[in-house]
């Protein structure tokens, strides 16, 4: 099993960050660029990966009371992950994403995963900033 974790501070309250992260209709704006989510009957979703041109049955659960998203493959159990939002001082939040690959053949490698996590959290922060700026203005 291989695990990865990456965090980023965002300039918004945890509720605002979580609401943006958990918005299924806008997840493609911050997920890794090669992944596309299609919500079926939540928690059931399908994830399309451009790299392999494959669709994977998955589950996605949003736990607002815990400010946590959880996901994983539905049939194989090869992969799981979570996103946790925590409030920090002065109205900011810290977002942590954790990924677990139970089958090494599904692990794209450390550098690829780290780059994808960094890019995804950066794009999520951009979406949060847009949301906060639009709400304030």
C-alpha positions in Angstrom: 0.0 0.0 0.0 1.2 3.5 -0.9 -0.1 6.7 0.8 0.2 10.3 -0.1 -0.9 13.5 1.8 -0.7 17.1 0.9 -2.1 20.3 2.7 -2.8 23.9 1.7 -4.0 26.9 3.6 -6.9 28.8 2.0 -8.2 32.3 2.8 -11.8 31.4 3.7 -13.9 30.0 6.5 -14.0 26.2 6.5 -17.7 26.1 5.6 -17.0 28.1 2.4 -14.1 25.9 1.5 -16.0 22.7 2.2 -19.0 23.8 0.2 -16.9 24.6 -2.8 -14.9 21.3 -2.5 -18.1 19.2 -2.1 -20.0 20.8 -5.0 -20.3 17.8 -7.3 -21.2 20.0 -10.3 -18.0 22.0 -9.9 -15.5 19.3 -8.9 -14.0 19.1 -12.3 -12.8 22.7 -11.8 -10.3 21.5 -9.2 -9.9 17.7 -9.5 -6.7 16.5 -11.3 -7.1 17.6 -14.9 -7.1 14.0 -16.2 -10.0 13.0 -14.0 -13.7 13.7 -14.7 -16.5 12.9 -12.3 -20.0 11.9 -13.3 -22.5 11.8 -10.4 -25.1 9.1 -10.8 -27.1 8.4 -7.7 -24.9 9.7 -4.9 -22.9 8.3 -3.3 -22.4 6.3 -6.6 -20.2 8.2 -9.1 -18.2 7.3 -12.2 -14.7 8.6 -12.6 -13.2 8.8 -16.2 -9.4 8.9 -16.4 -8.1 10.5 -19.6 -4.7 8.7 -19.3 -6.2 5.2 -19.5 -9.4 6.3 -21.2 -11.3 4.1 -18.6 -14.3 4.6 -16.4 -14.2 3.5 -12.8 -17.2 2.9 -10.5 -16.6 4.9 -7.3 -18.3 6.2 -4.2 -18.2 9.8 -3.0 -19.5 10.8 0.4 -19.7 14.4 1.8 -19.8 14.6 5.6 -20.5 18.3 6.1 -20.8 17.9 9.9 -17.1 16.7 9.8 -16.0 19.0 6.9 -14.8 15.8 5.1 -15.1 14.2 1.7 -14.4 10.5 1.3 -14.1 8.5 -1.9 -12.9 5.3 -3.3 -13.3 2.6 -5.9 -16.6 0.8 -5.7 -15.9 -2.7 -6.9 -12.2 -3.3 -6.6 -11.2 -1.5 -3.4 -7.9 -0.5 -5.0 -8.0 3.1 -4.0 -9.4 5.5 -1.4 -9.0 9.1 -0.4 -10.3 11.9 1.7 -10.3 15.6 1.9 -10.5 17.3 5.3 -11.1 21.0 5.9 -10.1 22.5 9.3 -10.5 26.1 10.5 -7.4 28.0 11.5 -6.9 31.5 12.9 -8.3 34.6 11.3 -10.9 33.0 9.1 -8.6 30.8 7.1 -8.7 27.1 6.6 -6.3 24.2 6.0 -7.3 21.6 3.5 -5.6 18.2 3.6 -6.0 15.5 0.9 -5.0 11.9 1.7 -4.7 9.2 -1.0 -4.2 5.4 -0.4 -3.4 3.0 -3.2 -3.9 -0.6 -2.1 -2.8 -2.0 -5.5 0.6 -0.7 -6.6 -0.5 -1.1 -10.3 -3.0 1.8 -9.7 -0.4 4.1 -8.2 0.9 6.5 -10.9 4.0 7.3 -8.9 5.1 9.8 -6.2 5.9 12.7 -8.5 2.8 12.4 -10.5 0.6 12.2 -7.4 2.4 15.1 -5.6 2.1 17.3 -8.7 -1.6 16.4 -9.1 -2.3 17.1 -5.4 -0.5 20.4 -5.5 -2.3 21.5 -8.7 -5.7 20.4 -7.5 -5.4 22.2 -4.2 -4.2 25.3 -6.0 -7.2 25.2 -8.3 -9.5 24.6 -5.4 -8.1 27.7 -3.7 -8.7 29.7 -6.9 -12.3 28.5 -6.9 -12.7 29.4 -3.2 -11.2 32.9 -3.8 -13.7 33.5 -6.7 -16.6 32.4 -4.5 -15.6 34.5 -1.6 -14.8 37.5 -3.8 -18.2 37.2 -5.6 -20.0 36.9 -2.2 -18.3 40.0 -0.9 -18.7 42.1 -4.0 
